[in-house]
Amino acid sequence: MNWSGRKVLVTGAGGFIGSHLTERLVHLGARTRALVRYNSSGSFGWLDGSPCKKDVEVIAGDIRDLDIVQRAVQQVEYVFHLAALIGIPYSYHAPISYVRTNVEGTVNVLQAALNADVNLVVHTSTSEVYGTARYVPIDENHTLQGQSPYSASKIGADKLAESFYLSFNLPVSIIRPFNTYGPRQSARAIIPTITVQALTQPAVSLGNLEPLRDLTYVEDTVEGFIEIAQHTEAIGQVINIGSGQEISIGDLAKTILKLMGKDIPVIRDKQRIRPRGSEVERLCADTRKAQQLLGWSPSNSLKQGLMKTIEWIQLNYERYQADTYII
């Protein structure tokens, strides 16, 4: 598909994945509008320092505000909905905030898109909705399990997206990324947590070391968004975007330390351990649908992606609070 001149909206465009996707759409020639969360400092998140900022129409608001969302969706052909609260530990403290942002915010996007007669909504899910794998690799038919308030809110959002497709014929595709990482990711995520501590601390403090994760570099996840939007066969579908490879948190820490040339201990920190029933023990994607339907597969190996991420964090570590556990 030729994106040149296409009118697109990215919600959550100031965030980690959203900012990368926004830049990619600009590079493809799309007329790109970004919805970022309003704040009193006037910051547009990661778009502030983006070389593409001048090429993006930015709207500051709140995904929970239907009026703002309707304004953002006006005259748009494609909506990439990424705006969400994503921190799992914080969802234990403020579950209603996750319902209001992730569930009610998604309803606002879907209703506004329906009213505006958009060509497509690409709704962003998460592998956390699967919970601990009952079988691996996890395909799109795997049971959904709300093991945290965050994952429960995303299950609700996913089902609402599905319902608007089935009830109102709204063209919706659901992308389900597995553990995306890369430059700009917050310290709440595991790879920045390990890397920043390795740069600045005498030891790396983590929670559970045994859980297995499927890690996908952000550039590959972004290409998954683009491919899903370009394939009409993806409408009404849920599509996993992952590597199909798994690694334990403990082995991931060892790998990062080795790549950084660091010989420091990894220790367990009780405050970082999730409630027992809430910990997702294993995630590993079945990506056959993405390969067969979209022709998508990741271009970056784990080592390649980690090296790019480590390099970026080394240049930007002052943005992180290395001695603070961020929930």
N, C-alpha and C positions, 0 to 999 in steps of 0.2 A: 504494500500500500504506500502511496505517496503522501507523506504527512505535510508537505508544503502547503501552507495556508489553512490547514485544518484547525478549527477552534477547539481547544482542549482545556479542561480544568483539572488541576491536581489539588485535592484537599490534603491538609497536612504537609504542604509543600516546604515548610521551613524545617522539617524534621530530617532524620537520617536518610531513610530510603526516599522520602518525598523530594528532597532537594536534588538527589542524584537523578531521579526520574524526570524532574522538571528540566534540568540541564540537558538531559538526553533528548527530550521532546523539542527543546529549542534548537539543538544541533540538527534535528531531523527536519526543521523548518516549520514546525507547528506554531500557530498563534496561541501562545501559552498563557493561561491565567492561573494564578496561584492563590489559594485560600490559606492564610496563615492565622494563627491565634493572636488576637489583639493583646497587647500588653502596653503598659504606660511608658516604657522606654522607647517604643517605636521600632523595636527589633523585629526583623523578619526571619529570625532563626538563622539557619545555615545559608539562606539566600543573601544575607547581608554581605558576605565576602565573595559571593559567586560572580565570576566573570560574565554570567548570563543575566545578571539582575536587571540591567537596563532593557533587556529584551522580554521581560516578563511583566504582565499586568498583575500587580499584587493587591489583593483585598484582605484587609485585616478584620477579623471578626471571631465568631465562636460557632463551631459546628452545631451547637445546641440551639442556636438562634435561627429559626426557620426563615425569617425575613432576610438575614444575611446570606443564607444558603441559596435561597431563591434568586437573589441578586447575582450571586456568583455563577449560577447555572445558566442564566439568561444567554441565549444565542450561542450556546456551546454544543458541539457535536459529540464529544467524548468526555466522560467524567472518570477520572482515576481517583477513587476514594481511599485515601490512606489515613485520614485524620483519626486518631484514637489515643486513649490512655493505654500505655503498654507495660508499665512496670509491674511485674507480678507481686513482689513483696509489698508495694504500696497498696495493691488491691485488697490485701488483708486488713488494712487500716481504714480504707475509704471505699468500700464496695459500691455505694450508691453513686459515687462519682463516675465509676466505670459504666454503670447502667445508663446514666444520663449522657455521657459522651459517646460510648461505643454503641449502645442500643438506640437511644433516642436520636443521637446525632446521625446515625445511619438511616433511620426513618426519614429524617429531614432531607437527606441527600436523595433517597429513593423517590420521595414524594415530589421534590423539586424537579428531579430528572423526568419523572412521568409527566408533570405539568408542562415541561419545556420540550417534550417530545425529542429527547436526545437519541443519538444513534446507538449509544452503548454506555453502560456503567460497568467499570471494572472494579469490583469490590474486593478489598484486601482482607483475607482471613489470616490464620496463623496455624502452624503445626501444633500449637498448644491445645487446640480444640480436640485433638485425638487423645490427649492424656497419655498415660503409659501404654506403650504398644502392646496390644493383645496378640499381634503377629507382626512379623517383619518380612519384607519391607511393607510399610503402611501404604495401602492404596486409598483411593478417594472414597471407598465404600466402608472403610473402617468405622467402628462405633465412635460417636462423639462423647467425650467425658469431661464434665466441668470440674476439674480438680483444683481450680482456684477461681476466685471471683472474676479475675481477668478473663480466664478461658471461658467461663460461663457467659460473660457479657459478649464475647466474640462469637460463641455459638448462637446466641440470640440474634446478633447482627447478621450472621451468615444465613440464618433461617428466614429472617425478614427479607434479605436480598432474594433468596429463593422464592419466597412467597410473592414478591412483586413481579417476578418473572412468570410464575404460574397463574397468578390471579389477574394481572393487568397487562400481560404480554410486554412488560418493560424488558428491553434487551439487557441482560445482566450476565456477566461472567465473573466467577469467583476464583481468584488466585490465592493459593495457600502456600506461602513460602515457609521453608524450614530454616530456622536459625540463621538469618542473614547477618553478615558482619562486614566490616570494612571501615574506611575513613569516615569520620564524623559520628560514629556510634557513641552513645553515652556510656558513662562509667557504670551504669546499672547492668550492662551486658558483660558477659564473661571474658571475652577477649580483651577489651580495653581494661577491664579490672586487673587481669593478669599482667598485661604489658606495662601499664602505668606503675603498678607496684614494683615490678621488676626493675624499672628505671629509677625508682626513687626510694625504695624501702629495703631493709635487710632481709625480709622474707615476704612471701606471697600468702596472704590470708584468703581462704576460700571456704565455702560451705561443704556440701557433699561432693566427693570426688568420683563416685561411682557412676552417676547417671551418664547415659550415652546420648550424644547429640549428632545431628546431621547438619553440617555447616556449609553455607552457600555464600560466595563472595557477592558483594552488593552489585557489581556490574552485571553479573549473571542474573540476579534477581530482577534488575531493571529490564534486561532483555526479555525476561519472561513476561513482564507487563506488556511490553511492546508487541511481542508475538501473540499474546492472547487477544489484544485489541485488534490485531490485523487479521485474525482468523474468525470468520463468522461461525465456523463449526464449534467454536468455544462458547457460544452463547447458550446459556442455561446449564453450563458445565462447571464443576469444581475441578481445578487442576493443581496438582502438587508441583512445586518448584523446589527442588533439592538436589543433593549430590548423589544420593543413594549409598553414601558411605557413612559410617558411624565411628565416633571416637569418644572415649570417656573424658570427663572433665580433668581427671588426674593426668591422663596421657596428653591431653591438650596443653596443660600447663607445662609439662616436661618438654613438649615440642617447641612451644614459644620460648622457653628459657634457653633451649639449645640453639634456636635460631638467633637469639639475642646474645649468645655467648655468656650467659649468666649462670653462676653456680650458687644458688641460694635455695633455702628450704621452702617447701610448700606446707602450710599448716592449716588445720581446721579451725574455723572461727564459729562458735555456736550461734552467734547472732545472724550469721549468713545462711543457716540451715533452714529450709522450708519445713512447715508442719509435715509430719510423716505422710499423711494421706494425700497431701497436696503435691508432693514431689513427683514430677514426671520422670520416670526412671529410664525410659528408652524411646528414642525417636530415630527413625530411619525411613527415608522416603522411597516409595515406589514411583518412579518418574516415567513409566512407560507411556502414560497418557500424554504427557508433555512432549515426549519424543515422537510419538506416532501422530498426534493431532496437530502439533505446532512445529515439529522439527527442531525443538529446543533441547539443548543439553548444556551443562556448564562448560565454560571455556577455561576457567581457572582451577588449577589443582589447589588443594588445601595449602600446600607449601607456598605456592605463588601468591595466593590471596593473603596469607599470613605475612609474608614479606612486605607486600604493599601496605598492609595495615600497620605493621610495626614501624615502617619507615615514616608513615604519616603521623603516628602518635609520637614518635621521637621528635618530630618537628613542632608538635602542638601540645606537648604534655602539660604546659602551663594552663591549659584549659580545664584540666582535671584536678580534683581534690584527692590526691594520692592517699592521704592518711584518713580518709573518711569513707565509711560504708554508706553508699547512696542507695536508698530504696526506691 
